[in-house]
Amino acid sequence: MQKLVEAFIATANAFDVDRALSLFATDAVIDDVSVGDAFVGTDGVRQYLERFFVGYNTRSRLLSIELLDGFSSDVRLDFTGYFGHEIGMLKITIDPDGLIRRIDADLE
C-alpha cells in the first residue's frame, strides 16, 4: 500500500494523468466531500485529476499513512496549489489486484 500511495502522489505531482489512471481500477470511485461530488470510472477519475490536481496546480506531500487492513488505509496529505494550503485525508481502498478501487477524500 505504501508504494501505491507514493506512486499516486508522484504521478499526481507530475500531472501525469495517464500514469495516475493506471493505478486505478476501471470502475474506481473518488468521493470527495470537500467538492460535494463523486467521480466514477476511468472518465470520472480523469476529470477529477485534471480539475483538482492539474487545474489547481496541486502538489501533495505525504504526512502519514495508517494501514487499516490488507485492502485499505488512511492517508493524510499536505496540499498546496492555487487555492493556498490545505491538509486532507484520503481513505484509500484497493482491489485484490492492487489497484485503487475507491478514495474517500475530505479536508481537515
C-alpha positions in Angstrom: 0.0 0.0 0.0 2.8 2.4 0.8 4.3 2.1 -2.6 0.9 2.6 -4.3 0.3 5.7 -2.3 3.8 7.0 -3.1 3.2 6.3 -6.8 -0.1 8.1 -6.8 1.4 11.1 -5.1 4.4 11.1 -7.6 2.2 10.8 -10.7 -0.3 13.4 -9.4 2.5 15.8 -8.6 4.0 15.3 -12.1 0.5 16.0 -13.6 0.9 12.7 -15.4 -2.9 11.9 -15.5 -2.5 8.8 -17.7 0.1 7.2 -15.5 -2.0 8.1 -12.4 -5.0 6.4 -14.1 -3.0 3.2 -14.4 -3.1 2.9 -10.6 -6.9 2.8 -10.6 -9.4 0.0 -11.3 -11.6 0.9 -14.3 -14.6 1.1 -12.0 -12.9 3.1 -9.3 -14.7 5.9 -7.4 -13.3 9.1 -5.9 -15.9 10.5 -3.5 -14.7 13.9 -2.4 -16.8 15.5 0.3 -14.9 18.8 0.1 -16.1 19.3 -3.5 -19.5 17.7 -3.0 -19.3 15.1 -5.7 -18.2 11.6 -6.6 -16.2 10.8 -9.7 -16.9 7.3 -11.1 -14.9 5.1 -13.5 -11.9 6.0 -15.7 -13.6 9.1 -17.1 -14.6 10.4 -13.7 -11.2 9.8 -12.2 -9.6 11.5 -15.1 -11.9 14.5 -14.7 -11.1 14.7 -11.0 -7.3 14.6 -11.6 -7.5 17.1 -14.4 -9.7 19.5 -12.5 -8.4 19.4 -9.0 -4.7 18.4 -9.5 -3.7 19.8 -12.9 -6.2 22.7 -12.9 -5.3 23.9 -9.4 -1.5 23.1 -9.7 -1.9 20.9 -6.7 1.2 19.4 -5.0 0.8 16.8 -2.4 3.2 15.7 0.4 2.6 12.5 2.4 2.2 13.3 6.1 1.2 9.8 7.4 -0.3 6.6 6.3 -2.2 4.2 8.6 -2.8 0.7 7.3 -6.3 -0.4 8.4 -6.2 -3.9 6.8 -4.8 -5.5 3.7 -7.1 -3.5 1.4 -7.5 0.0 3.0 -5.5 2.8 4.6 -6.0 6.3 5.9 -3.6 8.7 4.3 -3.0 12.2 5.5 -1.6 14.7 2.9 -0.4 18.3 2.8 -1.8 20.0 -0.3 -0.6 23.3 -1.8 -1.7 24.9 -5.0 -3.5 27.9 -6.5 -6.1 27.5 -3.6 -3.4 28.0 -1.0 -2.7 25.3 1.6 -4.9 22.5 3.0 -4.5 19.3 4.9 -6.5 16.4 3.6 -7.5 12.8 4.4 -7.8 10.0 1.9 -9.3 6.7 2.8 -7.9 4.5 0.0 -9.2 1.1 -0.7 -7.6 -1.3 -3.2 -8.9 -4.3 -5.0 -7.2 -7.8 -5.0 -5.1 -6.8 -8.0 -3.6 -3.9 -6.0 -5.4 -1.2 -7.9 -7.2 1.7 -6.3 -10.9 0.8 -6.1 -12.1 3.8 -4.0 -10.9 7.0 -2.5 -13.0 8.8 0.1 -11.5 12.3 0.3 -12.1 15.2 2.7 -10.2 18.2 4.1 -9.5 18.7 7.8 
